[in-house]
Amino acid sequence: MAAQSVEPAWLAIARADRLIDQGEFGGAIRAFRRALDLSPDDPAALYGLGRAYRAVGDLDVAEDYFRRALDHQERFEVADTRLLVRYEIAALYRIRRDFARYEQELVSLVEDDPVTVDLTGVSAQRTLADHGLDRFLVLYRLPESGATAARGMLAELLVGLGRYHAAAEHATVAVLQAMTTVIEAVIRRDPTFEFAAVVDVMERASRYPELREYLEESRLFRDLYYLAAALWGERNRAAFELWRVLPEIDPDGAWGDRAGRQLADPHPEPLLVPTR
């Protein structure tokens, strides 16, 4: 009877996850520690403790738990959880404004991506610069991967560091991957659809609840904005097409608004580390 009354580790972790969602971080920490007593070095419990300590602002302790979770990542029930842990570690460096290590973590995610991609050739970049986003998406498609968000985050960081060419390369891939998701989802809904323009496919995507949710949760509009910012950093006027399309596909959002303001008064994004 005593053995049957012991709470299993997975149940303690589930309870702790709910407490985190409710903002009860002290209770969550106690529940995760209880799970570790029941299942030593359980990566889900270590990951949860990292999230809880990050939420209360103890970043050093949070990082220690995240790294311990990665030390035992082979025990994650869902293998892709290891990517979530790595993104959490990257986010800690962003919060600390340790941009060198933030970049290092994101680059590591990109380098470890099983989806290999090379869009740095002349033809792909020239298509986007000379013929615009619509033509680029007619010619190129690339499925999303675990590094899609890392590419977008790298692009945003590199724009802030004034490294516009590398930023444009990462943003191009991130935008292509997300747009591939949207285009292929619309085609699955309507097999007769043929992609010709971003505005058209976005209008169709807005009809489907699952795609509206995807667009709300994805970085697509943000990445489009920073792709334009990277292009404008090199004084490439292809940025104007992206700034024009964003208010049409994100009319009530922050990125559509920012793009509209750029059209009225084009200017480089502020640098994270001002030059002397």
Secondary structure, 3 states (H helix, E strand, C coil): CCHHHCCCHHHHHHHHHHHHHCCCHHHHHHHHHHHHHHCCCCHHHHHHHHHHHHHCCCHHHHHHHHHHHHHCHHHCCCCCHHHHHHHHHHHHHHHHCCHHHHHHHHHHHHHCCCCCCCCCCHHHHHHHHHHHHHHHHHHCCCCCCCCHHHHHHHHHHHHHCCCHHHHHHHHHHHHHHHHHHHHHHHHHHCCCCCCCCHHHHHHHHCCCHHHHHHHHHCCHHHHHHHHHHHHHHCCCCCHHHHHHHHHHHCCCCHHHHHHHHHHHCCCCCCCCCCCC
